[in-house]
Amino acid sequence: MPTIEIASIKAPHLNIDQTDFELAILEEPKLEGHRGLFYDFLLENEGTILHLGNPEFVGDLDGAFFAGQLIN
């Protein structure tokens, strides 16, 4: 399943308010991606990462999390 991650290098937090968005957003204060391509680069840096997910995951961020409905 596709995933979408947005990394903000050197940003301690972004204060994203889930209620402002229809898609699911998981904000984590550690740059640890779920994809291998930038994994080492992210671990070498500090910042915040956003994981974007399908609207069905709003309020249910435990378990599987993917963004197949966000990509056409």
Backbone as ProteinMPNN parsed JSONL, in Angstrom:
{"seq_chain_A": "MPTIEIASIKAPHLNIDQTDFELAILEEPKLEGHRGLFYDFLLENEGTILHLGNPEFVGDLDGAFFAGQLIN", "coords_chain_A": {"N_chain_A": [[0.829, -1.174, 0.0], [0.489, 2.266, -0.734], [2.292, 4.91, 0.864], [2.467, 8.178, 2.336], [4.742, 10.529, 3.304], [5.838, 13.4, 4.987], [8.606, 15.195, 5.7], [9.941, 17.427, 8.044], [12.726, 18.981, 8.477], [14.659, 19.809, 11.281], [12.516, 20.946, 12.588], [10.909, 21.118, 15.588], [8.244, 20.55, 16.205], [5.036, 20.583, 14.588], [2.464, 21.13, 15.185], [-0.005, 20.255, 14.02], [-3.445, 20.341, 13.457], [-5.721, 17.925, 13.527], [-8.465, 18.199, 13.058], [-8.691, 20.138, 11.143], [-8.405, 18.956, 8.72], [-9.457, 16.587, 6.211], [-8.206, 14.245, 5.602], [-6.27, 11.634, 7.164], [-3.817, 12.378, 9.604], [-0.757, 11.749, 11.002], [1.415, 12.895, 13.302], [4.777, 12.81, 14.142], [7.436, 13.234, 16.46], [9.953, 12.329, 15.867], [12.22, 11.733, 13.296], [11.545, 9.221, 11.618], [11.053, 7.287, 9.06], [8.691, 5.203, 7.275], [9.448, 4.039, 5.025], [12.106, 2.713, 3.048], [13.825, 4.254, 1.402], [14.719, 6.899, 2.238], [15.434, 6.38, 4.809], [17.915, 6.124, 6.352], [18.97, 8.733, 6.015], [16.987, 10.278, 7.292], [17.173, 9.351, 9.947], [19.628, 10.387, 10.664], [19.137, 13.011, 11.101], [17.275, 15.639, 12.794], [13.897, 16.431, 13.615], [10.474, 16.721, 12.538], [8.014, 14.425, 11.437], [5.368, 13.87, 9.181], [2.818, 11.586, 8.646], [0.658, 10.773, 6.168], [-2.676, 9.724, 5.675], [-5.472, 7.723, 4.461], [-8.84, 9.031, 4.628], [-10.423, 7.316, 6.202], [-8.878, 6.572, 8.351], [-8.817, 8.602, 10.203], [-8.804, 9.421, 13.539], [-8.311, 6.803, 14.18], [-5.522, 5.698, 14.56], [-3.987, 3.526, 15.139], [-2.338, 0.532, 14.215], [-2.57, -0.575, 10.801], [-1.753, 1.84, 8.295], [-2.231, 3.755, 5.609], [-2.172, 5.434, 2.364], [-3.616, 5.067, -0.007], [-6.028, 6.022, -1.178], [-5.526, 8.679, -1.494], [-3.899, 9.099, -3.577], [-3.914, 9.361, -7.045]], "CA_chain_A": [[0.0, 0.0, 0.0], [1.289, 3.488, -0.761], [2.329, 5.791, 2.025], [2.939, 9.535, 2.068], [5.401, 11.099, 4.477], [6.416, 14.735, 4.794], [9.592, 15.432, 6.754], [10.323, 18.811, 8.287], [14.03, 18.902, 9.122], [14.933, 20.781, 12.339], [11.275, 21.477, 13.189], [10.614, 20.29, 16.762], [6.839, 20.146, 16.114], [4.292, 21.352, 13.593], [1.151, 21.443, 15.774], [-1.073, 20.018, 13.057], [-4.745, 20.091, 14.072], [-6.401, 16.942, 12.684], [-9.815, 18.643, 12.717], [-8.614, 21.034, 9.988], [-8.155, 18.159, 7.523], [-10.299, 15.413, 5.997], [-7.347, 13.071, 5.552], [-5.657, 11.307, 8.46], [-2.455, 12.886, 9.764], [-0.047, 11.289, 12.195], [2.621, 13.71, 13.483], [5.724, 12.188, 15.059], [8.561, 14.123, 16.728], [11.211, 11.679, 15.493], [12.274, 11.488, 11.858], [11.69, 7.803, 11.314], [10.115, 6.981, 7.988], [8.268, 3.825, 7.104], [9.978, 3.607, 3.732], [13.545, 2.532, 3.105], [14.602, 5.136, 0.545], [15.345, 7.982, 2.987], [15.481, 5.941, 6.202], [19.187, 6.502, 6.989], [19.056, 10.194, 6.022], [16.095, 10.805, 8.322], [17.703, 9.019, 11.271], [20.796, 11.228, 10.919], [18.669, 14.379, 11.302], [16.218, 15.854, 13.777], [12.76, 17.149, 13.071], [9.142, 16.154, 12.676], [7.535, 13.776, 10.22], [3.929, 13.671, 9.067], [2.374, 10.44, 7.861], [-0.675, 11.083, 5.674], [-3.442, 8.51, 5.426], [-6.843, 7.804, 3.965], [-9.792, 9.589, 5.595], [-10.965, 6.286, 7.097], [-7.999, 6.4, 9.499], [-8.948, 9.721, 11.146], [-9.241, 8.954, 14.844], [-7.926, 5.409, 14.388], [-4.154, 5.699, 14.058], [-3.296, 2.301, 15.542], [-2.376, -0.513, 13.202], [-2.227, -0.228, 9.417], [-1.921, 3.255, 7.959], [-1.769, 3.953, 4.241], [-2.774, 6.58, 1.689], [-3.984, 4.677, -1.371], [-7.12, 6.832, -1.691], [-5.061, 10.045, -1.697], [-3.086, 9.121, -4.797], [-4.654, 8.946, -8.22]], "C_chain_A": [[0.881, 1.247, 0.0], [1.195, 4.261, 0.559], [2.822, 7.154, 1.578], [3.508, 10.073, 3.37], [5.981, 12.453, 4.097], [7.329, 14.994, 5.983], [9.909, 16.917, 6.826], [11.594, 18.788, 9.14], [14.195, 20.081, 10.084], [13.683, 21.434, 12.927], [10.911, 20.588, 14.371], [9.172, 19.797, 16.792], [6.151, 21.035, 15.091], [2.913, 21.757, 14.1], [0.012, 21.341, 14.761], [-2.367, 19.696, 13.818], [-5.542, 19.181, 13.132], [-7.773, 17.427, 12.246], [-9.846, 19.613, 11.534], [-8.511, 20.28, 8.664], [-9.116, 16.978, 7.431], [-9.469, 14.134, 5.938], [-6.724, 12.844, 6.924], [-4.213, 11.795, 8.484], [-1.897, 12.389, 11.089], [1.252, 12.08, 12.266], [3.514, 13.037, 14.512], [6.948, 13.076, 15.228], [9.925, 13.506, 16.416], [11.161, 11.368, 14.003], [12.576, 10.011, 11.598], [10.622, 7.434, 10.292], [9.78, 5.507, 7.943], [8.738, 3.261, 5.779], [11.493, 3.578, 3.806], [14.378, 3.578, 2.388], [15.364, 6.222, 1.314], [15.565, 7.633, 4.456], [16.752, 6.409, 6.915], [19.34, 8.019, 7.075], [18.203, 10.782, 7.144], [16.628, 10.529, 9.721], [18.908, 9.876, 11.65], [20.404, 12.67, 11.236], [17.62, 14.431, 12.407], [15.094, 16.636, 13.117], [11.474, 16.409, 13.338], [8.737, 15.523, 11.354], [6.026, 13.618, 10.303], [3.689, 12.445, 8.198], [0.932, 10.757, 7.466], [-1.396, 9.792, 5.323], [-4.835, 8.788, 4.909], [-7.774, 8.366, 5.038], [-10.344, 8.569, 6.584], [-10.127, 6.085, 8.36], [-8.042, 7.569, 10.492], [-9.507, 9.171, 12.452], [-8.867, 7.522, 15.151], [-6.523, 5.23, 13.819], [-3.348, 4.491, 14.502], [-3.401, 1.271, 14.42], [-1.97, -0.004, 11.834], [-2.556, 1.237, 9.144], [-1.383, 3.447, 6.552], [-2.613, 5.015, 3.545], [-3.181, 6.28, 0.26], [-5.093, 5.512, -1.98], [-6.711, 8.28, -1.962], [-4.288, 10.211, -2.988], [-3.922, 8.619, -5.955], [-3.68, 8.546, -9.293]], "O_chain_A": [[1.913, 1.274, 0.67], [0.176, 4.258, 1.249], [3.51, 7.274, 0.565], [2.84, 10.073, 4.404], [6.544, 12.621, 3.016], [6.882, 15.011, 7.13], [10.117, 17.576, 5.807], [11.542, 18.603, 10.356], [13.898, 21.221, 9.728], [13.796, 22.389, 13.695], [10.63, 19.405, 14.175], [8.9, 18.733, 17.349], [6.64, 22.118, 14.771], [2.265, 22.625, 13.517], [-0.827, 22.236, 14.663], [-2.364, 18.862, 14.724], [-5.985, 19.616, 12.069], [-8.208, 17.09, 11.145], [-10.914, 19.88, 10.983], [-8.527, 20.897, 7.599], [-9.538, 16.433, 8.451], [-9.989, 13.05, 6.201], [-6.661, 13.759, 7.745], [-3.479, 11.645, 7.507], [-2.491, 12.586, 12.15], [2.103, 11.952, 11.385], [3.073, 12.728, 15.619], [7.453, 13.62, 14.245], [10.953, 14.127, 16.687], [10.181, 10.81, 13.509], [13.725, 9.624, 11.387], [9.445, 7.29, 10.623], [10.492, 4.672, 8.501], [8.445, 2.11, 5.455], [12.093, 4.348, 4.556], [15.542, 3.771, 2.739], [16.548, 6.435, 1.054], [15.855, 8.517, 5.262], [16.668, 7.029, 7.975], [19.79, 8.537, 8.097], [18.646, 11.678, 7.862], [16.541, 11.393, 10.594], [19.179, 10.069, 12.835], [21.264, 13.471, 11.604], [17.145, 13.401, 12.886], [15.316, 17.403, 12.181], [11.389, 15.578, 14.242], [9.078, 16.026, 10.284], [5.476, 13.279, 11.351], [4.295, 12.296, 7.137], [0.085, 10.984, 8.329], [-0.808, 8.877, 4.747], [-5.313, 9.922, 4.916], [-7.519, 8.193, 6.23], [-10.698, 8.936, 7.704], [-10.603, 5.497, 9.332], [-7.367, 7.523, 11.52], [-10.559, 8.532, 12.466], [-9.081, 7.059, 16.272], [-6.351, 4.68, 12.731], [-2.142, 4.437, 14.265], [-4.434, 1.16, 13.761], [-1.13, 0.888, 11.716], [-3.51, 1.792, 9.69], [-0.179, 3.31, 6.333], [-3.64, 5.445, 4.069], [-3.098, 7.156, -0.601], [-5.108, 5.702, -3.196], [-7.461, 9.028, -2.589], [-4.05, 11.331, -3.44], [-4.565, 7.574, -5.86], [-4.091, 8.157, -10.386]]}, "name": "protein", "num_of_chains": 1, "seq": "MPTIEIASIKAPHLNIDQTDFELAILEEPKLEGHRGLFYDFLLENEGTILHLGNPEFVGDLDGAFFAGQLIN"}
